[in-house]
């Protein structure tokens, strides 16, 4: 399954922010797959999206630490279709 994601970082020696198509196979194996309906960009996300922000340790990065949506596939005690919110380190 594909989805669109905001990325920030260096591609072909050029730094920039881009909206790219990604696949669920690009995601880590652990965790819960969520169909994101709402997300925001906070101050640290803005820094992570800036070449001189110096807060991101991964390049390129998918910035973001908060979201709201529904569980796409049942996992870890969550049911498919269940409404969820998430906030925290290492979501992006």
C-alpha positions in Angstrom: 0.0 0.0 0.0 1.4 3.4 -0.9 1.0 6.8 0.9 2.3 10.3 0.6 4.8 11.6 3.2 6.6 14.9 3.8 10.4 14.4 3.9 13.2 16.7 4.7 16.8 16.1 4.0 19.5 15.6 1.4 18.8 13.8 -1.9 21.3 13.9 -4.7 23.4 16.3 -2.7 20.6 18.8 -2.6 18.8 19.6 0.7 15.1 20.2 0.6 11.6 19.4 1.7 9.5 17.1 -0.5 6.3 15.3 -0.6 7.1 11.8 -1.8 5.2 8.5 -2.4 6.2 5.8 0.0 5.2 2.2 0.6 4.2 0.5 3.8 7.2 -1.8 3.2 9.3 1.3 3.9 8.0 1.4 7.5 9.5 -0.4 10.4 8.1 -3.9 11.1 7.1 -3.1 14.7 4.2 -0.7 15.6 0.7 -0.1 14.5 -0.3 1.0 11.0 -2.5 4.1 11.2 -4.4 5.8 8.4 -3.5 9.4 9.4 -6.4 11.9 9.0 -4.8 14.9 10.8 -1.2 15.8 11.7 0.6 19.0 12.5 4.0 20.6 12.2 5.4 21.8 15.5 8.5 23.9 16.3 10.9 20.9 16.3 9.4 19.5 13.1 10.1 22.9 11.6 13.7 22.7 12.8 14.0 19.2 11.5 12.8 20.4 8.1 15.5 23.1 8.1 19.0 22.5 6.8 20.5 24.3 9.8 17.9 23.0 12.4 20.4 20.5 13.9 17.7 18.4 15.6 17.4 15.5 13.1 19.7 12.5 13.4 18.3 10.8 10.3 18.7 12.1 6.7 16.3 12.2 5.1 13.6 12.3 7.8 9.8 12.1 7.9 9.2 14.9 10.5 6.3 14.7 12.9 5.4 13.5 16.3 1.7 13.8 16.5 -1.3 12.5 14.6 -4.9 11.4 14.7 -6.5 8.8 12.5 -7.8 5.2 12.5 -6.0 1.9 12.9 -5.5 0.4 9.4 -4.6 -3.1 10.4 -5.3 -4.8 13.7 -2.1 -5.1 15.8 -0.8 -5.0 19.4 -4.3 -4.9 21.0 -5.7 -2.3 18.5 -8.7 -3.1 16.3 -8.9 -2.1 12.6 -11.0 1.0 12.3 -10.4 2.1 15.9 -9.9 5.9 16.3 -6.5 6.8 17.8 -4.3 9.8 18.6 -0.6 9.5 19.0 2.1 11.8 20.2 5.7 11.1 21.0 9.3 10.7 20.1 10.2 8.5 17.1 6.8 8.5 15.3 8.2 10.3 12.2 
